[in-house]
Amino acid sequence: MKALLRPCYRALVAFGWWIVRTVPALRPIHETQGTQTPITFRTWFFQKVLGFNRHVYWPCHFTSTVAGANNVYCGIETCPGYSPGCYIQAIGKIYIGDYTQIAPNVGIITANHDLHDNRKHPEPSTVRVGKYCWIGMNAVILPGVELGDYTIVGAGAVVTKPFPEGYCVIGGNPARLIKQLNRSKCVFHRSAVEYNGYIPSAQFEAFRQRRLNV
């Protein structure tokens, strides 16, 4: 029986991948395989069909929360909330550079509650994260923070001030400088096919001008 079913299964898988490669809406699933934020069919199905984080233009886990996706600039292969349990609060603006990785349960916050009226978020700030950064698990980035390229944020860190020079490891609560990186050893890799979320990078600037506030 298994010998009979195996060819059928292989044919079904091959047909499925043919559909993924052929249908434009599904093509990112095929073209992002092997990248640091591959678009899986499961993620696509939960977002586009079931409606979890449907308003978000990048692949986002169904357990993550994104408020204000049109205020978020995502670089190439940068997907805040791709890992589970993240909280992205973009009342203000968030800019995140290319190839930055964001671990589970990360919070990025642009506005605090008013001390005298917690229904309000006065004076939202901008958060900027550079290229090739790595935000560790359970880290929190607070309003007004700027992190330069190749900033590594340790797990559980609470980042309250900017580190615009980048090329460093920071950690703790509040986060402080732990180590400087040797710039000559930092690798600026590129993928063969580049996407900003679900959007081919060549089309992203037009999408940005049409749909985003950043």
N, C-alpha and C positions, 0 to 999 in steps of 0.2 A: 504493500500500500504506500509506504514512504517513497519507494522508487517511482511510483506513479505521480505522487503529489509534488515531488521536488521540482520537476520541469515546469509544472504549472505555477509553482511559487516563484521560480526564477523569471518566468514570462510575465507574471503579474508585477513583480518588482521592476523589471525592465520597462514595462508599459507605464508604470507610475513615474519613473524617472524621465521617460520621454515626454510625458505630460508636463512635468516640472520644467523641463528645458524649453518646451514649446510655448506654453501659456505665459504671456508677458507678466501677469500678476504674480506668477509662481517662480519666475526665472531667478529672483534673488536667492531662493532656497538652494538652487544649484550653484550659482556663481559665488556665493559666500562660503561654501564648504572649505574647511581648512584655514579659515581666518580666525581671529581671536574672538569675534562675535558672530559666529555662523547663524544664519536665519534658518531655524529648523521648521519642519512642517507643524510640529506641535505648537511652537510659539506663534507662528502665522495663524494657525487655526483658532487658538485661544483669543488672539487679538482681532483678527479680521472677520471671523465667523461668529464666535461666541461673544465678542464685544468687550473683553477685558482690555482696558487701556486702548480702545480703538482710536481715540483722539491723538495718540502718540505716534509720531512719524518714524520712530525707530523701533526695533524689536525690544519688547519689554515684558518681563515676567508678570504673570497674572497676580502675584502677591505683592508686587511693588506698586507704589502710589506716585503718580505724577500730576502735580497741579500747575497748570500754565504751560503746557507743552509748546505753545507758540512763542514763549519767551525764552526758549532753550535753543542754543546753537550747539549742535553735535558735530564734531569733526568726523573724519573718516574712521570707521570701525570703533566709534565711541558711542556707547549706548547706556546712559545712566538708568538703572533699573533693569538692566538685562539679567543681572543676578537677582535672586529672590529677596524680598523684604526691604527693598530700598524705599526711601522717602525723598522725593525731589520736589521741593516747594519753590516754584518760580513765580512768585508774586512780582519780584524784581526780575532782572535778566541774569541768565546763566550762559557763559561761554565755556565750552570744553573743547580742547584741541584734538588733533588727529591721534589715533592709536593710544588713547588713554584708557586704562582698564580700571573698572570700578567693581569692587567685591560686594558680596551680599551684605544687607543691613546697613548700607551707607546712607547717611542723611546729608543733603545739600540744601541749605536754607538761605533765603534771601531777605526775609523780614521776620522780626520778632513781634510778639503781641505788645500792645500798648500797656504800660504798667498800671494805668488808671482805668482802662477799659479794654478787657481782653477780647472784645469782639473785633477790635481794630488792629491793623498792622501798619503803623505809621512809617513813613520814609523807607520804602524798600530799597535795598542795596543791590549792587551787581556782584556776582561771584564769577571769577575767572580762573580756569584751570588750564594749564598749558598742554603741550603735546607730549606724548610718551610718558605721561604720569601714571602712577599706580596708587589707587586709593584703597587701603586695606580694610578688612572686614570690621564692621561696627564703627568706623570712623564717622565723625560729624564735621562738616565744613559750615561755618557760620557766616552771617551776612558780611559783605565787604571784603572777604578774603580773596587774595590773588596768589596763585601758585604758579611759578615759572615752569618751563619745560623740564621734564625728567625729575619732578618732585615725587618722592615716594612717601606716602603717609602711612605710618604704622597702624596696625590693628588697634581699634579702640581709641584712637587719638581724637581730641577735640581741638579743631583748628580755629583759633580766635583772631589771629593776626596774619598779615600777608607774608609770604616768602617769595617775592617776585623774581629773585635771582635764579631759583630752581637748582637743578643738579645737586639734590641733597636728599637726605632721609630725615624726616621729622616724626615726632611721636610724643605721646604723653598728654596730660590734661592739666593746663593748656599745653598745646603742642609746642615743642622747642626743637632747635636744631640738634640732631644726633650725629650726623656724618655728612661730609661733603663728598660728592661723587667726582671721579676723574672723567672729565668731559670727553677725553680722547677714547675712552672705553665704551661710551654710550652708543648703542647701535640705533640708527634711524632706518628701520626696515620699512618696506612698502609691499603691499599685496598686488598681485597681478591684476585683479579686478577690484576697483575701489567703490565702496558705497558709503554714503552718509545715511545711516539708518536703512530704510527700504529704498532709498533713492540713489540711482547711479550718480557718482560724484560729478560727472559732466553736466548733469541736469540740476544739481543742487542749488546753484546760485539763482537760477530762475525760480525754483520752488521757494527759496528763501525770500526773495523780493515779493513774491505773490502771497505767501502764507504766514511768514514769521515776522516777529517784531524785533528781531535781533540782527 
